[in-house]
Amino acid sequence: PRAGHAGNMENFSALFGGAEPPPAAAAALGSAASSPRGIVADNNLPPSSLSLVSPPPTFPIPSRGAGAGTTELTGSTNLITHYNLEHAYNKFCGKKVKEKLSNFLPDLPGMIDLPGSHDNSSLRSLIEKPPICGSSFTPLTSTMLTGFRLHAGPLPEQCRLMHIQPPKKKNKHKHKQSRTQDPIPPGTGLQPQPPLPPCVSPGAAAHPPLVPPETPSDSDHKKKKKKKEEDPERKRKKKEKKKKKNRHSPEHPGVGSSQASGSLR
Amino acid sequence: MAEKFDSLEEHLEKFVENIRQLGIIVSDFQPSSQAGLNQKLNFMVTGLQDIDKCRQQLHDISVPLEVFEYIDQGRNPQLYTKECLERALAKNEQVKGKIDTMK
């Protein structure tokens, strides 16, 4: 708050019109206080009349202007400039800030745009129920490392998590077309799967129950892409078949010479 | 001040990268990878030790709980900062209007 103190003073003086002289009442009170107690010379009355008046109580009047002890910070001042937040305001409010967490942390692997409640990875649960652990981190000894002996071979498809990345959206039109066909749109609103049985092989360390972040795996997504690509081709082939059947049927008039069958299946 | 955050950020990035490599080793494990797996596990422990050391330098830093809600929802935490600034400015203008009308 000390920064910009001079600026605040300028705003303050601009709003309230500079330092004002102390009011006349204070001078009168001061003079009354300095006079002997009980005898006050009232200028309005004739000099012959003296009245016994106890000095009125004095009230401290706050002085205004430069050099005052504390300056008031009110809402009439621009608090953004007062606290030197113009750069931050332009940075966050001037430009469009992207919605997803992956835009803030682009290098973080895995599906981080999903809610943490789906796979019990929320920070809130960590705060509400902090894990009970020791006071220090000790390196693993050789005997401890024997518990991490794994069996050779690939993990089951459902247990693979680290390699799954959110699909990159290239064309919005393709994404819109795929919405009507796909029951689960890629990258948004993925339904959580029930917790999987731990992928443990005898003699290996027990893995914690793993929940995949998305239901369609990469291979399923590729299969669906292949199906989409095959669908128009299948339709064309069906149309060709129908046309050829109709041409060769006795009911269809104007059947010309039989054409080469081509690649009929 | 920024150096403390840079140090923590560097340790966290190394830790995450180590975990990612650990996941790659485990996804298709081979007997010859056991030594590498053990090394990565020990790197994980030392990484946690380094992050714990950074905690002492940042004991005076406070983070609003609402930021954690944004992160849990998969939203950019910078949106929280943006909304705070917008709310502050809107309230500032509202109060200024009241003061001006009182004048």
Interface residues (C-beta under 8 A of the other chain):
Chain A: T74 G75 S76 N78 L79 I80 L85 A88 Y89 F92 C93 V97 K98 E99 K100 L101 N103 F104 D107 L108 P109 I112 D113 L114 P115 G116 S117 S122 L123 R124 I127 F137 T138 P139 L140 L145 F148 R149 L150 H151 A152 G153 P154 L155 R160 L161 M162 H163
Chain B: E13 V16 R20 G23 I24 V26 S27 D28 F29 Q30 P31 Q34 L37 N38 L41 N42 V45 T46 L48 Q49 D52 L65 F68 E69 I71 D72 Q73 G74 R75 N76 P77 Q78 L79 T81 K82 L85 E86 A88 L89 K91 N92 Q94 V95 K96 K98 I99 D100
